[in-house]
Amino acid sequence: MADSRTTKEIDSIEQIIEKHLPPEELSEVKRILYGKELPTIDLAQEAANLAQDGDFQLSGYSFNAAKESSRSPQIVRVGLIQNKIIKPTTDDVKDQRDALFQRIEQMIDAAALTGVNVLCLQEAWTMPFAFCTREKQPWCEFAEPADETGESTKLLSSLAKKYGMVIISPILERDESKGGVLWNTAVVISHTGNVIGKQRKNHIPRVGDFNESTYYMEGDTGHKVFATKFGRIAINICYGRHHPLNWMMFGLHGAQIVFNPSATVGGLSEPLWGIEARNAAIANTYFSCAINRVGTESFPNEFTSGDGKPSHKDFGHFYGSSYVAAPDGSRTPGLSRVKDGLLVAEMDLNLIQQVQDKWMFRMTQRLDMYKESVTEYVEDTWKESYRFKNQFVKDEMQ
């Protein structure tokens, strides 16, 4: 495994292929890699100026649908923000948080200038991803209520109301109604500035440094879908993307756009990154949005991964690469692996039904059959059931 602390990170796959391929070959490679070469969208010069001044990437792409006689286009602009932490992890908690507030406000200002309707931030955006350390202090000080009294919600509610924008804010939640326990939670803020609900992380990793059950456990909010002015949205937080049924349930509950705010490093998950959210969009016939943070975060005290290797103060490079995928299998290029960025994707929600009609995945998915099989498995009767119903093929091969 390459050590991100000594190996120079590449900016992006796109940068490499655009540098080395002639235009006609580049177009064909993008078609094969991304399903189609998506048209770019013109973004406001004021937003481009903000991105240049703030040193973050700004990209925009469009997912189009066929024109219909019976329905008008349902155009939505989605924004994804990936970013590094600003202050060292040794600084005062409030100083670290406030620096991130200032940075994100600048990027949301740019998103508003590009016409973004629904914006999602990365997992635990208000803090360093300190859960790898397993230390309780000072990291638990970043926790806040998942309601209008939370400091990050106060900031984002004002921006949501100012810009008429739905904002998804993943935070470390302090739940005073349960005695102050912690959750990994996404707060959903309406375009009016009001909090309309929250989604807690359904699946908690226990993989190497990502042993997050030291801080919080599996969420209790199920698979919520939020009806907003701009469509029905849902949030599949980080590790939940590794569980296909988690993606499926959001689709069954009617989601049109599912966001996956994440924090994941190159040595662990990058082979999975470009596949999972894209496959979810295809299998469940909705748009999916994968957001990862960026940079390497170093902590004051060493910690181990429980794998016999030396202790360390960081656990690798967050590789960014945020992207959006559509139900027809197409996807945007990813944002940079090393730089803050704002990805804007314009989508026509009519594409969802058009793909449903073409591939008929919902009609052919056989949930009744799977319900029976899963029930047998959960009730531990599957062995007996399989013995009589399926007659294992090994009997026929003797």
C-alpha positions in Angstrom: 0.0 0.0 0.0 1.4 3.4 -1.0 2.1 5.6 2.0 0.3 9.0 1.3 2.7 10.6 3.7 5.7 10.0 1.4 4.1 9.6 -2.0 3.0 12.6 -4.1 -0.7 12.4 -4.9 -1.9 12.9 -8.4 -4.5 15.6 -9.0 -7.0 13.5 -10.9 -7.3 10.8 -13.6 -9.0 13.4 -15.8 -5.9 15.7 -15.6 -3.7 12.8 -16.8 -5.8 11.6 -19.7 -6.5 15.2 -20.9 -2.8 15.9 -20.8 -1.8 12.8 -22.9 -4.7 12.0 -25.2 -5.6 13.8 -28.5 -9.1 15.2 -28.6 -10.7 12.4 -30.7 -9.3 9.7 -28.4 -10.1 11.7 -25.3 -13.7 11.9 -26.3 -14.0 8.2 -26.8 -12.2 7.4 -23.5 -14.6 9.7 -21.6 -17.6 8.0 -23.3 -16.3 4.6 -22.1 -15.3 5.7 -18.6 -18.4 7.9 -17.9 -21.1 6.3 -20.0 -21.2 9.4 -22.2 -19.3 12.7 -22.4 -21.6 15.0 -20.5 -22.0 18.6 -21.6 -20.5 21.2 -19.4 -22.6 24.1 -18.1 -21.7 27.7 -18.2 -21.2 28.9 -14.7 -21.3 32.6 -13.6 -18.1 34.5 -13.9 -18.5 35.8 -10.4 -18.5 32.2 -9.1 -15.4 31.5 -11.2 -13.7 34.6 -9.7 -14.6 33.4 -6.1 -13.2 30.0 -6.9 -10.0 31.5 -8.2 -9.6 33.8 -5.2 -10.5 31.0 -2.8 -8.3 28.5 -4.5 -11.0 25.8 -5.0 -12.0 23.9 -8.1 -15.3 24.7 -9.8 -16.8 22.3 -12.3 -20.3 21.9 -13.8 -22.0 19.3 -15.9 -25.5 18.6 -17.2 -27.6 15.4 -17.3 -30.3 15.8 -20.0 -33.5 13.9 -20.5 -35.6 13.4 -23.7 -38.2 16.0 -24.3 -41.8 14.9 -23.4 -45.2 16.1 -24.5 -46.9 15.2 -21.2 -44.4 16.7 -18.7 -42.3 19.7 -18.5 -38.6 19.3 -17.7 -37.9 19.0 -13.9 -34.5 20.8 -13.8 -32.6 20.8 -10.5 -29.1 22.0 -9.9 -27.2 20.1 -7.2 -23.9 21.2 -5.6 -21.3 19.0 -3.8 -18.6 20.6 -1.7 -15.3 18.8 -0.7 -12.7 20.5 1.4 -9.7 20.2 3.6 -9.6 21.3 7.3 -8.2 24.8 7.7 -6.5 24.9 11.1 -4.1 22.3 12.6 -5.8 19.8 14.8 -3.8 21.1 17.8 -5.6 24.5 17.6 -8.5 25.4 19.9 -11.7 23.6 18.9 -13.7 26.8 18.4 -10.9 28.2 16.2 -10.8 25.1 14.0 -14.6 25.1 13.7 -14.9 28.9 12.9 -12.2 28.6 10.2 -14.3 25.9 8.5 -17.4 28.0 8.9 -15.7 30.9 7.0 -14.4 28.6 4.3 -17.7 26.9 3.7 -19.6 30.1 3.6 -17.4 31.4 0.8 -18.0 28.2 -1.2 -21.7 28.3 -0.6 -21.7 31.9 -1.9 -20.1 30.5 -5.1 -22.7 27.7 -5.2 -25.5 30.3 -5.0 -24.0 32.3 -7.9 -24.1 29.1 -10.1 -27.8 28.5 -9.3 -27.5 25.5 -7.0 -30.8 24.4 -5.6 -29.7 21.6 -3.3 -26.2 21.5 -1.7 -24.5 18.8 0.3 -21.4 19.0 2.5 -19.0 16.2 3.3 -19.3 13.9 6.3 -18.6 15.6 9.7 -17.7 18.8 7.8 -17.4 21.0 11.0 -14.3 19.1 12.3 -11.3 17.0 11.5 -12.2 13.3 11.0 -10.8 12.5 14.5 -12.7 9.3 15.1 -9.6 7.3 14.1 -7.8 8.5 17.3 -10.4 6.9 19.6 -9.7 9.8 22.0 -12.7 11.5 23.5 -11.2 14.9 24.1 -11.1 17.3 22.6 -13.0 15.8 19.6 -16.3 15.3 21.4 -16.4 19.1 21.9 -17.2 19.4 18.2 -20.6 17.8 18.8 -23.7 19.9 18.6 -27.5 19.5 18.5 -29.1 18.5 15.2 -31.6 21.3 15.4 -31.9 25.1 15.0 -29.8 25.6 18.1 -26.6 24.0 16.7 -23.9 26.5 15.7 -23.4 25.1 12.2 -27.2 25.0 11.6 -27.5 28.6 12.6 -25.0 29.5 9.9 -26.4 27.3 7.2 -30.0 28.1 7.9 -29.3 31.8 7.3 -27.5 30.9 4.0 -30.3 28.5 3.0 -32.9 31.2 3.5 -30.7 33.9 1.9 -30.2 31.9 -1.3 -33.4 29.8 -1.4 -31.3 26.7 -1.3 -31.8 23.3 0.4 -28.6 22.4 2.4 -27.6 19.0 3.8 -25.2 19.4 6.8 -23.5 16.2 8.1 -22.3 16.8 11.7 -21.4 15.0 14.9 -24.6 15.2 16.8 -25.0 15.6 20.5 -28.5 14.2 21.4 -29.5 15.8 24.7 -32.8 13.9 24.6 -30.9 10.6 25.0 -28.6 11.9 27.8 -26.1 13.6 25.5 -25.1 10.6 23.4 -23.4 11.1 20.0 -24.6 10.2 16.5 -23.2 10.7 13.0 -26.0 12.8 11.5 -27.0 14.8 8.5 -29.3 17.8 9.2 -31.6 18.7 6.3 -32.3 22.4 6.0 -35.2 23.7 3.8 -34.8 26.5 1.3 -36.8 28.5 3.9 -34.0 28.1 6.4 -36.0 25.7 8.6 -34.7 22.3 9.7 -37.0 19.7 8.2 -35.4 16.6 9.6 -32.3 14.5 10.1 -30.8 11.2 8.9 -28.5 9.3 11.2 -25.8 6.9 9.8 -27.2 3.5 9.4 -24.0 1.4 9.2 -21.0 2.1 11.4 -17.5 0.9 10.2 -15.1 -1.2 12.3 -12.4 -1.3 9.7 -8.8 -0.4 10.7 -8.6 3.2 11.8 -12.3 3.6 11.0 -13.5 2.1 14.3 -16.2 4.7 14.8 -18.3 2.7 17.3 -15.9 4.2 19.9 -18.0 7.4 19.5 -21.5 6.5 18.1 -23.5 3.5 17.1 -25.9 2.6 14.3 -28.6 5.2 13.7 -32.3 4.9 14.5 -33.9 7.0 11.7 -34.2 4.3 9.1 -34.4 5.4 5.5 -35.9 8.8 5.4 -36.8 10.6 2.2 -37.3 14.4 2.4 -39.8 16.1 0.1 -38.3 19.4 -0.8 -39.2 22.2 -3.2 -36.6 20.7 -5.6 -37.4 17.0 -5.4 -37.3 14.0 -3.0 -33.8 13.6 -1.5 -32.2 11.2 0.9 -28.8 10.8 2.6 -26.8 7.5 2.7 -23.9 8.5 5.1 -20.4 7.2 4.2 -20.0 3.5 5.2 -23.7 2.9 4.2 -22.6 3.0 0.6 -21.0 -0.5 1.0 -24.4 -2.0 1.7 -26.6 -2.4 -1.4 -29.8 -2.8 0.6 -29.2 0.5 2.2 -29.2 2.2 -1.2 -32.2 0.2 -2.2 -34.4 1.2 0.7 -34.0 4.9 -0.1 -35.1 4.1 -3.7 -38.1 2.1 -2.5 -39.2 5.0 -0.3 -39.2 7.3 -3.3 -35.9 9.1 -3.4 -35.0 10.9 -6.6 -31.5 12.1 -5.5 -29.4 10.2 -2.9 -26.4 12.0 -1.4 -23.5 10.0 0.1 -21.4 12.4 2.2 -18.2 10.5 3.1 -14.7 10.6 4.6 -12.5 7.9 3.1 -8.8 7.4 2.4 -6.9 6.1 -0.6 -5.2 3.1 0.9 -8.6 1.7 2.0 -11.5 2.4 -0.3 -10.5 4.1 -3.5 -11.0 0.9 -5.7 -14.6 1.0 -4.5 -15.3 4.7 -4.8 -16.1 5.1 -8.4 -18.3 2.0 -8.5 -20.6 2.0 -5.5 -22.6 5.3 -5.9 -22.7 4.8 -9.7 -24.0 1.3 -9.4 -26.6 2.5 -6.8 -27.9 5.0 -9.3 -28.3 2.3 -12.0 -29.8 -0.4 -9.7 -32.2 1.9 -8.0 -33.0 4.3 -10.8 -32.2 7.6 -9.2 -29.4 10.2 -9.1 -26.6 9.6 -6.6 -24.0 12.1 -5.4 -20.8 10.9 -3.8 -18.9 13.5 -1.7 -15.5 12.8 -0.1 -13.2 15.2 1.9 -9.7 16.0 0.8 -6.2 16.3 2.3 -4.2 14.5 5.1 -5.1 15.3 8.7 -2.5 14.8 11.3 -3.2 14.5 15.0 -1.1 15.3 18.1 -1.0 11.7 19.5 0.0 8.6 17.7 -2.6 5.8 17.3 -2.5 2.3 15.9 -4.7 0.4 13.4 -4.6 -2.8 15.4 -2.7 -4.5 12.5 0.7 -4.9 14.0 2.1 -2.0 12.0 3.8 1.1 13.5 1.7 3.7 15.2 1.1 6.9 13.3 -0.4 10.4 13.5 -2.5 10.3 10.3 -4.3 7.6 8.5 -3.8 8.5 4.9 -4.9 10.9 2.2 -8.6 11.8 1.7 -8.7 11.6 -2.0 -11.7 13.8 -2.8 -12.9 12.7 -6.3 -16.5 13.7 -5.6 -18.9 12.9 -8.5 -22.6 12.6 -9.5 -24.1 9.6 -11.3 -27.4 9.2 -13.2 -29.8 6.3 -13.5 -28.7 5.7 -17.1 -25.2 4.8 -15.9 -23.5 8.1 -16.9 -21.5 10.1 -14.4 -19.6 13.3 -14.1 -15.8 13.3 -13.9 -14.6 13.5 -10.4 -13.3 16.6 -8.6 -9.6 16.8 -7.8 -8.0 14.3 -5.4 -5.9 17.0 -3.7 -7.9 20.3 -3.9 -11.0 21.8 -2.4 -13.9 21.8 -4.9 -17.5 22.6 -5.8 -19.1 20.3 -8.3 -22.4 21.6 -9.9 -24.6 19.1 -11.6 -27.8 20.1 -13.5 -30.2 17.2 -13.8 -33.6 16.7 -15.4 -35.5 14.4 -13.0 -37.7 13.2 -15.9 -34.7 11.0 -16.8 -35.6 8.8 -13.8 -39.0 7.7 -15.2 -37.5 7.4 -18.7 -34.9 5.0 -17.5 -37.5 3.1 -15.5 -39.5 2.6 -18.6 -36.5 1.5 -20.6 -34.9 -1.0 -18.2 -37.9 -1.9 -16.0 -35.8 -2.7 -13.0 -38.6 -1.9 -10.6 -41.1 -4.1 -12.4 -38.7 -7.1 -12.6 -37.0 -6.9 -9.2 -39.0 -9.7 -7.5 -39.1 -8.3 -4.0 -41.7 -10.9 -3.0 -39.2 -13.7 -3.7 -36.3 -11.9 -1.8 -38.6 -11.1 1.1 -39.3 -14.9 1.6 -35.6 -15.8 1.3 -34.3 -13.0 3.6 -37.0 -13.9 6.2 -35.9 -17.5 6.1 -32.2 -16.5 6.5 -32.9 -14.0 9.4 -35.1 -16.6 11.2 -32.3 -19.2 10.8 -34.5 -21.6 8.9 -32.7 -21.2 5.6 -30.6 -24.4 5.9 -33.7 -26.6 6.2 -35.5 -24.6 3.5 -32.7 -24.8 1.0 -32.3 -28.5 1.6 -35.8 -29.3 0.4 -36.6 -26.4 -1.9 -33.3 -26.1 -3.9 -31.8 -29.6 -3.8 -28.1 -28.5 -3.8 -26.5 -29.2 -7.2 -23.7 -31.2 -5.5 -26.2 -34.1 -5.3 -26.6 -34.1 -9.0 -22.9 -34.0 -9.6 -22.0 -37.1 -7.7 
